[in-house]
Amino acid sequence: MSTVTDPIADLLARVRNAAAAGKHEMFVPYSKIKSEIIRILKDEGYITDYALDNEAAHPRIKITNKIANRSSAITGLKRVSRPGLRRYVGAQEIPRVLGGMGIAILSTPRGVLSSREAKKQNVGGELLAYIW
């Protein structure tokens, strides 16, 4: 069994591939940070639903993709901070993604937050990914 060195990039790649292929459901291995990122995707309306699946040998998350007019609600994803080069931003430096049409996901001292929530709570942190 191989180990993944960047589980967040693996999650984003699986979501990107499923969205490009028009898949309605996908499975990703469970971890707490992945679960929080997926919760943000649901709260922001990029996916329809998600659920923890304990039926398999290892727990995994079942994600239901939001598909409208034969295309996914997610048109792009980009990993920003990575293990080789971490990227941190202050509360005033949180970038706007696509002029406010997308979101940034941050890992803050108050948990994993979307850019809107982080600005509202006036907190910065590690810039994990852009979603649009």
Summary of the structure (lengths in Angstrom):
residues: 132
radius of gyration: 14.6
end to end distance: 32.7
largest distance: 43.7
contacts: 379
relative contact order: 0.18
helix: 30%
strand: 35%
